[in-house]
Amino acid sequence: MISVSGVRGIVGGALLPEVVAKFSAAFARLTQKGVVVVGSDTRTSNQMFRYAVFSGLLSSGSEVVDVGICPTPSLQLMVEKLGASGGIAITGSHNPVEWNALKFIRSDGLFLYPEQGKKLLQIYAKERIPRVKWDGIKEVHQNTLAIENHLSKVLKIVDREKIKKKGFKVVLDACNGAGALISPQLIRRLGGKAIELNCRPDGIFAHPPEPIPSHLKQLSEVVKSEGADIGFAHDIDADRVAIVTEKGDILPEDYSLLLIAKFVLSKRKGLVVTNLSTTQALDDVAAEFSSSVQRTKVGDIHVSRCMKEKKAVIGGEGNGGVIIPEIHYARDGIAAIALLLEYLAEASEPLSTLANKLPRYYMVKKKLQFAKGDFSLLKNRLEKEFKEEKLDFLDGIKIILKEGWIHIRPSGTEPVIRIITEAKTRKEAENLNQLAVNQIRYAEGRR
Ligand code: MG
């Protein structure tokens, strides 16, 4: 699957080394043969793709800095630190083991903006990308500082002494991904006891890697049996983090952003940025501190970009991807852990109590087969049907009702539409979802 945000696919299926090498050669042209920093998560297919990325970059005249295995946010910070022209992250992120992907990074450490992604695709689509001759081939340099650079930045934004005094007992489930190399160290340097769960960075995943509640039962058990204060789980490239309370309760994914937003806003008022499909609870938290929430299209780059442009104080997505501007405008599961431990150190209550105090909503997500070209017909119908309600057309259509909201958008990568609804009770959220499905089926029948 090729899109403006990168290329991903099944290893040995559509994602082949020759595809990866050609994309890397195209990226060398896009970044005008500058220095490109390359890093990867722990997937076993990465050895093969790393050499393909190096070949592609060198063949088109780039100089390469290889930072090895590290979380995607650590790599993004290294691009900035080294003043490089860009970066390539080889990571399948939260996807199952058979997947892998390339993510392309700008000189400021953010992922390519859509207009740059489009340019990259244009270069890639050319039959022959210009290559250098034998005397134009530059070198690959090794650099092992990505983890330490990231750690030292994160340690600077929290009150270390305050956290150290608590001596937290923390279970960290890295799913044998890149987070294993950094988060246990972070916890120890904050005076905590790190109990490592699935922290062999060998890319053999102990459970499905997406940090969603159904995959975190083992973490919950270990938090309880060890009597820990908190448990964290990363996806394979550690830009996301999910949380388990001291009671072993697995918090919904969006609680990472909610808890951190509450903590950050209690110290500093300011704008919060998230996408249209993230929980309404974030608006409630922001309102508590007289702050407001700006919504963007779905996709982390839209959130990053808006945060940077509007100088937001906190933001991210409901999937556990939190963006902390003091570090950078990128999702960062490691910085999120540091802030959550600081929050816990400052609060006089255990995590389960802090979580219980958050506003509670219920979300229902569905996916329906739908031909992409037909969305405008559906949109017109929904617009007429819900003309009395507040409507938002930034990304698909979002209908904001008294009892909750409905967000309907066509997928960028599959012939499906996604229907997300949220309300104060599960029943209401399900009713809203059914209402949307009925409208879509009716519109289809009319086609
Ligand atoms: Mg990820």
Boltz pocket constraint, residues with backbone or C-beta under 6 A from the ligand:
constraints:
  - pocket:
      binder: B
      contacts: [[A, 93], [A, 94], [A, 235], [A, 236], [A, 237], [A, 238], [A, 239], [A, 240]]
      max_distance: 6.0
